[in-house]
Amino acid sequence: MGLELAFFLAIGGLAVLFAVGMLLSENAVHSALFLIGNFGCVALLFLMLDAPFIGMVQIVVYTGAIMVLFLFVIMLLGAEQTTDTTRRFRWLTGSATALAIAFIAAIAIPMVISGGLVLPEGQPGMPQLRVVHGANLDHVNVTIMGDNLEEPLVIEDLAFGEASDFVEVPAGEYSVMLAQASSGTALMPPSMSPTITLEPGQVASALAYGTLDTNTGSFPEITLLPNDFGNTPDDEGRLVVFNAYDQERTLALVDLGADQRVTVVERDVRDEDGNVVYMERASESDPLVAQREIVIADPVIAADLTYGGEAVVATYPEGENYNLALVDMTNFDSYIQPNDPQGSVQDSIVMRINNYPITTATEQTFVIAAEPNLVADAAPRPTILDSGQTTLLIETLAGFGSPLAIGQILFTDYLLPVNLVGFLLLVALVGVIVLSRPAGLSPEQKRRRATRRRVSRPLVNVISQQTGTDVLVDVPRLDQPESGD
């Protein structure tokens, strides 16, 4: 159990206890104090949900103003406790309490444990799409056309490494056209235009990558990279890693650590079930010898990054100064020399990315692309699109265990059951109050009480009022007899 979850359970339980004390207390001042404590707990829950304004409003307005005013009026009027305790239906309070407890035990608790009410799933929203320019080209115009669009979606003057904003488009199949931004000349014939398919509720980045070579007939390609605004694990960020750099090599994204060196270790080869794989024996009498392999000991964030292959989605702990590297894994063993494995393996590093930040509750589209060639016949150099994390970084929801995530889970999965239970208990409470309130006096009883009060005044007061004098002043007294008389 995380600290945030334990803190939430403690404050939530305290809020429930304050609420129960407010309902059961027969002293109005005590009830008001219990309610103030409940409001304070609710304010803390709002602060845990990263809503400081509502939390402060809860404290200043409700707790500090309204409830303090109620408390002041109650104490000023001296109405802490009622003087008439006559109640009807004394059995109703216990019965209502027993029914409420039985209802919670039979329905509410299983409902919450099972994950809330079984509700029909809502219809997925429209897909959200953005365009990312990672092709070996200068500024381009991108046109997205499809039958579901009333007019083509045009994104103009998109530079290398830039991305457009997310826009909602209807689900369906679309063709993507690229053109030079300066002249508007199409970079490929319409028959060679790549197509993309968007599903309902999908969030994706349409990445343009590759090179344009009319001699070989190669054109830029379009692929959809998955994006997600959903939860990330607590204190971790999410990376969507894609290799658009080298068609010949398979890359891996590795965290080198503070030494900024690739570290390798030798270990036994194991199969998919974790069993050690042994070398073949020449005879039954030969001993079993396990197969050995040399692997990277540093944390591997994303592996098997083939050119144009499926993007790898990975999460990694939050940090500000990661020393990352792209390592060539195509023939990794060829970089390792028997006499110097730790030194020779450094040649497998294709690119270093130093001081790279990973922020919690964010998703970074990590595209490895080739820089546009400014010199003819020059070998392309690898680069990371948006290395400054300004255009491809999106904010996501917090991970489970954080205050914000706890609030989101409560409001999405448990809000309706809790509201239903609270509403039924409120109806039961109102019914108990109405049925068990003190019996009122009839008009005849009120008239008799007023007459009795007028008649039962002290006789001395009646005489004083009629004569206009105070009969208790200067009243003659008899002399007290002496003890000898």
Backbone torsions as a table, in degrees:
resi	resn	phi	psi	omega
1	MET	NA	127.9	179.0
2	GLY	-74.7	164.7	-179.5
3	LEU	-63.7	-39.1	-178.7
4	GLU	-64.8	-41.5	-179.7
5	LEU	-66.0	-42.0	178.0
6	ALA	-63.7	-39.9	178.3
7	PHE	-63.7	-40.8	178.9
8	PHE	-64.9	-44.4	-179.8
9	LEU	-63.0	-38.4	179.7
10	ALA	-66.1	-46.9	-178.8
11	ILE	-69.0	-40.6	178.1
12	GLY	-62.7	-43.0	177.2
13	GLY	-63.9	-38.5	177.7
14	LEU	-65.6	-37.8	177.7
15	ALA	-63.9	-39.5	178.0
16	VAL	-65.0	-41.7	178.6
17	LEU	-63.4	-41.1	177.1
18	PHE	-62.7	-40.4	179.9
19	ALA	-65.1	-42.3	177.8
20	VAL	-64.2	-41.4	177.6
21	GLY	-62.9	-37.0	177.9
22	MET	-64.0	-37.9	-178.3
23	LEU	-75.7	-35.2	-173.0
24	LEU	-91.2	-16.9	-177.3
25	SER	-71.4	133.8	177.7
26	GLU	-89.5	-5.7	178.1
27	ASN	-100.1	124.5	-176.1
28	ALA	-63.6	-36.7	178.7
29	VAL	-64.8	-43.7	178.5
30	HIS	-63.6	-40.1	177.9
31	SER	-61.2	-42.9	178.4
32	ALA	-63.8	-39.9	178.0
33	LEU	-65.6	-40.6	176.2
34	PHE	-61.4	-41.1	-179.8
35	LEU	-67.0	-36.2	175.4
36	ILE	-62.2	-43.0	176.3
37	GLY	-62.1	-38.4	177.3
38	ASN	-63.9	-43.1	177.7
39	PHE	-62.2	-37.5	177.3
40	GLY	-63.3	-40.4	177.2
41	CYS	-65.2	-40.8	177.9
42	VAL	-62.7	-39.2	177.3
43	ALA	-61.6	-40.6	177.1
44	LEU	-64.0	-37.6	177.2
45	LEU	-64.3	-38.9	176.3
46	PHE	-63.6	-38.6	177.1
47	LEU	-64.2	-36.8	176.7
48	MET	-66.4	-27.4	178.9
49	LEU	-85.8	12.0	179.8
50	ASP	61.3	39.6	176.3
51	ALA	-124.1	70.9	-174.7
52	PRO	-65.8	-32.3	-178.7
53	PHE	-64.0	-47.8	179.7
54	ILE	-65.4	-36.5	177.4
55	GLY	-62.1	-42.8	178.7
56	MET	-69.3	-35.7	175.4
57	VAL	-62.9	-39.9	178.5
58	GLN	-60.2	-39.6	-178.8
59	ILE	-77.7	-48.3	-172.8
60	VAL	-73.2	-46.7	-173.8
61	VAL	-82.2	-57.8	-173.8
62	TYR	-74.6	-53.1	-176.6
63	THR	-75.7	-48.7	-173.0
64	GLY	-80.2	-20.3	-176.6
65	ALA	-114.2	-63.3	-172.0
66	ILE	-66.9	-51.5	-175.7
67	MET	-70.3	-34.8	175.7
68	VAL	-64.8	-36.8	176.0
69	LEU	-64.4	-44.0	176.4
70	PHE	-58.9	-45.8	-179.0
71	LEU	-62.8	-40.3	179.1
72	PHE	-64.6	-43.4	-179.6
73	VAL	-66.0	-41.8	179.9
74	ILE	-61.0	-46.1	-178.7
75	MET	-71.7	-32.5	179.1
76	LEU	-67.1	-40.5	-179.1
77	LEU	-83.6	-8.5	-178.9
78	GLY	65.6	36.1	-176.9
79	ALA	-104.7	40.5	-178.9
80	GLU	-63.4	-40.5	-177.6
81	GLN	-134.0	146.6	177.5
82	THR	-75.4	146.8	-178.9
83	THR	-89.6	-18.1	-179.0
84	ASP	-108.7	109.3	-177.1
85	THR	-102.6	11.3	179.3
86	THR	-70.5	124.6	-177.9
87	ARG	-132.1	147.4	172.7
88	ARG	-97.7	159.2	176.7
89	PHE	54.5	58.8	-179.8
90	ARG	-61.6	-28.0	-178.0
91	TRP	-73.8	-14.1	-171.9
92	LEU	-71.1	-33.9	-178.4
93	THR	-63.1	-48.9	178.7
94	GLY	-64.2	-39.1	179.7
95	SER	-65.3	-43.6	179.8
96	ALA	-64.4	-40.3	178.1
97	THR	-63.5	-43.0	179.0
98	ALA	-63.9	-41.4	178.8
99	LEU	-64.8	-40.3	179.5
100	ALA	-63.8	-43.9	178.9
101	ILE	-64.2	-40.9	178.6
102	ALA	-64.5	-38.9	179.1
103	PHE	-64.2	-44.7	-180.0
104	ILE	-63.5	-42.3	-178.1
105	ALA	-68.9	-35.0	-173.8
106	ALA	-88.7	-31.9	-172.0
107	ILE	-120.3	-53.5	-170.6
108	ALA	-66.0	-49.2	-177.1
109	ILE	-62.8	-49.0	175.8
110	PRO	-60.3	-33.4	-179.7
111	MET	-65.4	-42.3	-179.8
112	VAL	-70.7	-40.9	-179.5
113	ILE	-63.5	-37.8	-178.9
114	SER	-75.8	-3.9	176.4
115	GLY	103.0	19.4	175.3
116	GLY	98.9	-173.3	179.6
117	LEU	-69.6	147.4	175.2
118	VAL	-85.0	101.9	-175.9
119	LEU	-111.0	149.5	175.2
120	PRO	-65.1	138.9	-179.2
121	GLU	-69.0	139.8	178.9
122	GLY	-73.5	160.9	178.5
123	GLN	-70.3	133.8	178.5
124	PRO	-63.5	148.5	-179.5
125	GLY	-76.9	-177.8	178.5
126	MET	-71.6	147.8	177.0
127	PRO	-61.8	149.9	175.0
128	GLN	-115.6	130.8	-172.4
129	LEU	-134.8	141.0	168.8
130	ARG	-132.8	160.4	-177.9
131	VAL	-113.9	132.3	179.6
132	VAL	-118.4	130.3	-179.5
133	HIS	-96.4	107.4	176.9
134	GLY	-128.0	15.5	-179.3
135	ALA	-83.6	161.7	-179.8
136	ASN	-80.2	62.1	-175.8
137	LEU	-140.9	165.2	175.0
138	ASP	-81.7	-159.8	-179.9
139	HIS	-57.2	137.2	-177.5
140	VAL	-132.6	158.1	167.9
141	ASN	-105.6	134.5	-178.2
142	VAL	-114.9	127.9	179.3
143	THR	-121.0	125.5	179.1
144	ILE	-110.6	123.0	-176.2
145	MET	-125.7	145.2	178.5
146	GLY	-171.0	161.8	-178.5
147	ASP	-67.5	-24.9	-177.8
148	ASN	-83.3	-4.8	178.0
149	LEU	-99.7	133.5	177.2
150	GLU	-66.4	-36.1	175.9
151	GLU	-143.9	152.5	-177.5
152	PRO	-59.3	146.3	176.0
153	LEU	-91.4	116.3	-174.9
154	VAL	-113.8	128.6	175.1
155	ILE	-117.9	115.3	-171.0
156	GLU	-100.6	149.1	170.5
157	ASP	51.3	58.2	179.0
158	LEU	-95.1	117.0	-177.8
159	ALA	-83.3	164.9	179.0
160	PHE	-61.9	130.3	-179.7
161	GLY	87.3	-5.9	-180.0
162	GLU	-92.3	163.6	179.8
163	ALA	-139.3	147.3	175.8
164	SER	-83.0	172.5	175.4
165	ASP	-76.9	158.0	175.2
166	PHE	-69.3	133.8	176.3
167	VAL	-129.7	150.1	177.4
168	GLU	-87.2	129.8	177.0
169	VAL	-132.2	150.3	178.4
170	PRO	-64.5	152.2	176.6
171	ALA	-66.3	145.4	179.5
172	GLY	151.4	-170.2	-178.4
173	GLU	-103.3	137.2	-176.1
174	TYR	-135.9	150.9	172.4
175	SER	-105.1	145.4	-175.8
176	VAL	-118.0	127.1	178.6
177	MET	-114.1	137.7	176.2
178	LEU	-113.0	138.8	179.6
179	ALA	-142.2	155.0	176.4
180	GLN	-66.6	134.7	-177.8
181	ALA	-70.0	-31.8	-175.9
182	SER	-74.4	-43.2	-175.2
183	SER	-109.3	-18.6	-176.5
184	GLY	80.1	7.9	-179.4
185	THR	-73.1	132.0	179.4
186	ALA	-66.2	140.1	-178.3
187	LEU	-90.4	-5.2	179.9
188	MET	-155.6	152.0	176.4
189	PRO	-67.6	153.5	-179.5
190	PRO	-56.2	-32.0	-179.3
191	SER	-68.6	-20.5	-179.3
192	MET	-99.1	5.9	-178.3
193	SER	-67.9	130.1	178.3
194	PRO	-70.8	156.2	179.3
195	THR	-120.5	151.7	176.2
196	ILE	-131.6	152.9	178.8
197	THR	-124.3	125.8	-179.0
198	LEU	-109.0	130.1	177.9
199	GLU	-95.4	156.2	177.6
200	PRO	-58.2	134.2	179.1
201	GLY	78.9	0.4	-177.2
202	GLN	-76.4	142.2	173.3
203	VAL	-121.0	121.1	-172.8
204	ALA	-150.7	161.0	173.5
205	SER	-113.8	124.5	176.1
206	ALA	-86.3	104.5	-176.2
207	LEU	-94.8	124.1	171.6
208	ALA	-93.3	122.3	-177.7
209	TYR	-143.3	168.3	-179.5
210	GLY	102.5	-173.1	-176.5
211	THR	-122.9	162.0	175.9
212	LEU	-110.4	116.7	179.2
213	ASP	-140.4	102.4	-178.0
214	THR	-69.9	-23.7	180.0
215	ASN	-68.4	-41.3	179.9
216	THR	-94.6	-6.3	179.9
217	GLY	74.9	26.6	177.8
218	SER	-97.8	137.6	-178.6
219	PHE	-129.3	157.9	176.0
220	PRO	-59.0	149.3	179.9
221	GLU	-110.8	162.4	177.8
222	ILE	-124.6	129.7	174.8
223	THR	-133.0	153.4	178.6
224	LEU	-98.4	120.6	175.3
225	LEU	-96.7	130.9	-177.5
226	PRO	-72.0	136.6	172.3
227	ASN	-124.5	155.6	-175.3
228	ASP	-150.1	125.5	175.1
229	PHE	-89.3	4.3	-175.6
230	GLY	-74.8	-175.1	-173.0
231	ASN	-62.3	143.9	167.4
232	THR	-111.4	151.8	177.8
233	PRO	-57.1	153.9	-177.2
234	ASP	-60.5	132.1	178.4
235	ASP	61.2	31.1	176.9
236	GLU	-136.3	153.9	173.7
237	GLY	-114.3	163.6	-176.8
238	ARG	-114.3	139.5	178.0
239	LEU	-120.9	134.5	172.2
240	VAL	-109.8	102.2	-170.2
241	VAL	-100.7	131.5	-178.8
242	PHE	-139.6	137.0	-180.0
243	ASN	-99.1	108.4	175.0
244	ALA	-121.3	29.6	-173.9
245	TYR	-106.6	-60.5	-168.9
246	ASP	-122.3	123.8	179.9
247	GLN	-77.2	-16.9	-173.1
248	GLU	-97.4	-18.8	-172.0
249	ARG	-119.7	147.1	172.7
250	THR	-100.5	127.1	-173.2
251	LEU	-108.4	163.9	173.7
252	ALA	-138.9	140.1	177.2
253	LEU	-95.5	118.0	-171.0
254	VAL	-123.3	141.3	172.8
255	ASP	-91.7	108.4	-175.4
256	LEU	-76.3	-24.2	-177.7
257	GLY	86.4	-167.6	-174.9
258	ALA	-68.6	-30.0	-177.6
259	ASP	-77.9	-12.8	177.8
260	GLN	55.8	38.4	178.9
261	ARG	-134.2	147.3	174.8
262	VAL	-77.0	128.0	179.2
263	THR	-112.5	131.5	-178.9
264	VAL	-118.7	153.8	175.7
265	VAL	-136.1	157.0	176.9
266	GLU	-103.8	135.1	-177.2
267	ARG	-147.4	170.1	177.2
268	ASP	-73.7	145.3	175.0
269	VAL	-79.4	132.8	-179.7
270	ARG	-125.3	151.1	179.1
271	ASP	-85.0	-171.2	-176.9
272	GLU	-65.1	-26.9	179.7
273	ASP	-88.4	1.6	179.6
274	GLY	88.0	7.1	179.9
275	ASN	-85.4	144.6	-180.0
276	VAL	-69.2	135.2	177.9
277	VAL	-95.9	126.7	-177.3
278	TYR	-103.7	155.1	177.0
279	MET	-75.2	154.8	178.7
280	GLU	-68.8	139.8	-179.9
281	ARG	-97.3	141.6	177.9
282	ALA	-69.3	-31.5	178.9
283	SER	-147.0	166.5	-179.0
284	GLU	-67.0	-23.6	-178.2
285	SER	-81.3	-15.2	180.0
286	ASP	-70.1	144.6	179.6
287	PRO	-72.3	157.1	176.3
288	LEU	-75.8	131.3	179.0
289	VAL	-123.2	123.1	-178.7
290	ALA	-74.8	142.8	173.7
291	GLN	-71.4	140.9	-178.1
292	ARG	-116.5	151.4	177.3
293	GLU	-144.8	154.3	177.0
294	ILE	-105.8	124.4	-176.5
295	VAL	-128.9	167.5	178.4
296	ILE	-77.1	129.1	178.3
297	ALA	-86.9	-20.1	178.9
298	ASP	-71.1	155.5	178.0
299	PRO	-61.8	127.3	177.7
300	VAL	-99.0	114.3	-178.2
301	ILE	-76.6	-45.7	-179.9
302	ALA	-142.6	130.1	-179.3
303	ALA	-118.7	169.2	175.6
304	ASP	55.8	50.5	178.2
305	LEU	-91.7	90.6	177.1
306	THR	-87.6	156.5	-178.0
307	TYR	-64.0	124.0	178.6
308	GLY	70.2	7.0	-179.9
309	GLY	-77.6	-173.1	-178.9
310	GLU	-67.6	137.6	179.1
311	ALA	-66.7	144.6	178.8
312	VAL	-100.6	122.8	178.2
313	VAL	-100.6	121.5	-176.9
314	ALA	-136.7	152.7	173.5
315	THR	-114.4	148.4	-177.3
316	TYR	-147.6	147.8	-177.5
317	PRO	-58.9	150.9	179.9
318	GLU	-64.9	139.7	178.5
319	GLY	-168.7	162.2	-175.3
320	GLU	-107.8	-27.1	-172.1
321	ASN	-132.1	63.3	176.3
322	TYR	-80.8	137.6	173.9
323	ASN	-101.3	96.9	-176.5
324	LEU	-99.3	162.3	178.1
325	ALA	-151.2	147.0	171.0
326	LEU	-95.7	120.3	-174.8
327	VAL	-111.7	134.3	177.3
328	ASP	-76.3	115.2	-178.0
329	MET	-106.6	6.8	-176.7
330	THR	-61.6	-54.6	175.1
331	ASN	-129.4	69.2	-172.8
332	PHE	-62.9	-35.6	-178.3
333	ASP	-64.6	-25.1	-177.7
334	SER	-69.6	-19.4	178.7
335	TYR	-82.8	-12.4	-172.2
336	ILE	-96.8	119.7	176.7
337	GLN	-96.7	135.6	-177.0
338	PRO	-57.4	-35.1	-176.5
339	ASN	-83.4	-15.5	-178.0
340	ASP	-151.5	67.6	-175.9
341	PRO	-66.8	-36.3	-176.7
342	GLN	-74.9	-23.4	179.9
343	GLY	-90.7	-43.0	-176.2
344	SER	-70.5	-25.3	-177.2
345	VAL	-69.7	-14.4	178.7
346	GLN	-66.4	-20.0	178.5
347	ASP	-69.4	-13.5	179.6
348	SER	-78.5	-8.2	-179.3
349	ILE	-74.1	121.8	178.7
350	VAL	-88.7	-37.7	-177.5
351	MET	-157.0	143.6	175.1
352	ARG	-107.9	141.1	174.9
353	ILE	-126.8	98.5	-175.9
354	ASN	-92.4	151.8	176.8
355	ASN	54.2	44.5	-179.8
356	TYR	-87.9	127.0	-179.5
357	PRO	-90.9	143.6	171.6
358	ILE	-125.2	120.8	-173.7
359	THR	-108.2	139.7	178.4
360	THR	-68.0	153.7	-179.9
361	ALA	58.1	35.6	175.2
362	THR	-137.9	160.5	174.1
363	GLU	-130.3	125.8	-179.5
364	GLN	-111.1	124.4	173.9
365	THR	-81.3	106.4	-171.7
366	PHE	-100.1	94.7	-176.4
367	VAL	-105.4	124.0	175.7
368	ILE	-95.1	111.5	-174.8
369	ALA	-126.9	173.7	176.9
370	ALA	-99.8	131.9	178.2
371	GLU	-63.3	144.3	176.4
372	PRO	-59.3	134.6	-178.2
373	ASN	-75.7	119.7	174.2
374	LEU	-92.8	-17.8	179.1
375	VAL	-117.7	132.6	-178.1
376	ALA	-62.9	142.2	177.1
377	ASP	62.1	14.8	177.3
378	ALA	-84.5	144.7	179.3
379	ALA	-70.2	131.4	-179.2
380	PRO	-67.3	144.6	178.3
381	ARG	-103.1	145.4	179.7
382	PRO	-75.3	150.0	176.1
383	THR	-149.0	161.6	177.5
384	ILE	-108.4	121.5	178.8
385	LEU	-64.6	136.2	177.2
386	ASP	54.1	53.1	178.9
387	SER	-65.1	-22.5	176.7
388	GLY	-82.7	-2.3	176.0
389	GLN	56.8	56.7	178.4
390	THR	-115.0	-29.8	-175.1
391	THR	-115.8	-32.0	-176.2
392	LEU	-97.0	-0.3	179.8
393	LEU	-89.7	128.9	177.5
394	ILE	-123.3	148.5	177.9
395	GLU	-87.0	138.8	-179.1
396	THR	-118.4	178.4	175.3
397	LEU	-76.6	157.9	-178.6
398	ALA	-72.1	159.5	-179.1
399	GLY	-80.6	166.4	-179.8
400	PHE	-64.6	137.9	-178.3
401	GLY	102.9	-22.1	177.1
402	SER	-80.6	158.2	-180.0
403	PRO	-56.8	-41.4	-178.5
404	LEU	-66.3	-41.8	-180.0
405	ALA	-66.0	-39.0	177.7
406	ILE	-60.8	-43.7	177.9
407	GLY	-62.8	-39.8	179.4
408	GLN	-65.1	-41.3	178.7
409	ILE	-65.0	-42.7	-179.9
410	LEU	-62.6	-42.5	-176.3
411	PHE	-76.5	-25.0	-178.7
412	THR	-94.2	-38.7	-174.8
413	ASP	-100.0	-30.8	-172.1
414	TYR	-117.5	-1.6	-175.3
415	LEU	-64.9	-48.1	-177.6
416	LEU	-64.6	-45.4	176.6
417	PRO	-60.6	-43.4	-179.4
418	VAL	-65.3	-41.5	178.0
419	ASN	-63.6	-39.5	179.7
420	LEU	-63.9	-46.3	178.5
421	VAL	-62.9	-43.9	179.8
422	GLY	-62.9	-39.0	179.6
423	PHE	-66.3	-43.5	179.4
424	LEU	-65.8	-39.6	176.9
425	LEU	-66.1	-35.3	177.6
426	LEU	-65.6	-42.0	177.0
427	VAL	-62.0	-42.9	178.7
428	ALA	-64.0	-39.0	179.8
429	LEU	-65.2	-43.0	178.5
430	VAL	-63.4	-40.1	177.8
431	GLY	-62.9	-41.3	178.2
432	VAL	-63.5	-42.4	-179.5
433	ILE	-64.1	-42.2	-178.2
434	VAL	-67.9	-43.4	-175.2
435	LEU	-78.0	-27.5	-176.5
436	SER	-105.0	10.9	179.2
437	ARG	-69.6	157.2	-179.4
438	PRO	-58.6	140.8	-179.5
439	ALA	-66.8	134.6	178.4
440	GLY	-80.4	159.2	179.6
441	LEU	-87.1	141.4	175.0
442	SER	-73.5	162.3	178.0
443	PRO	-57.3	-38.3	179.3
444	GLU	-64.6	-40.4	178.6
445	GLN	-66.7	-37.7	177.3
446	LYS	-64.9	-38.5	179.3
447	ARG	-67.0	-41.3	178.1
448	ARG	-64.8	-38.9	179.6
449	ARG	-64.8	-41.0	178.8
450	ALA	-65.3	-40.0	178.5
451	THR	-65.2	-42.4	180.0
452	ARG	-61.3	-37.7	-179.8
453	ARG	-67.5	-37.1	-179.9
454	ARG	-71.0	-38.1	-177.3
455	VAL	-75.7	-33.9	-172.8
456	SER	-86.6	19.7	175.4
457	ARG	-70.3	151.1	179.4
458	PRO	-57.5	140.6	-177.8
459	LEU	-62.8	-35.6	-180.0
460	VAL	-62.2	-39.1	179.4
461	ASN	-66.9	-39.1	179.1
462	VAL	-63.4	-45.3	-179.9
463	ILE	-64.1	-42.9	180.0
464	SER	-62.1	-38.6	-179.9
465	GLN	-68.7	-37.0	-177.9
466	GLN	-77.1	-38.4	-177.9
467	THR	-87.4	-18.7	-178.9
468	GLY	77.4	9.2	178.4
469	THR	-126.2	160.5	178.3
470	ASP	-91.7	108.7	-174.8
471	VAL	-71.0	-13.6	-179.2
472	LEU	-87.1	-4.5	-179.4
473	VAL	-96.2	135.7	177.6
474	ASP	55.5	42.9	176.5
475	VAL	-79.2	124.0	-179.8
476	PRO	-65.5	140.0	-179.1
477	ARG	-118.3	143.8	176.2
478	LEU	-72.4	144.6	177.3
479	ASP	-67.7	139.3	178.8
480	GLN	-77.7	131.7	179.6
481	PRO	-65.6	145.3	178.3
482	GLU	-73.0	162.4	-175.6
483	SER	-68.0	-24.6	-178.5
484	GLY	-86.2	-14.3	-177.1
485	ASP	-75.5	NA	NA
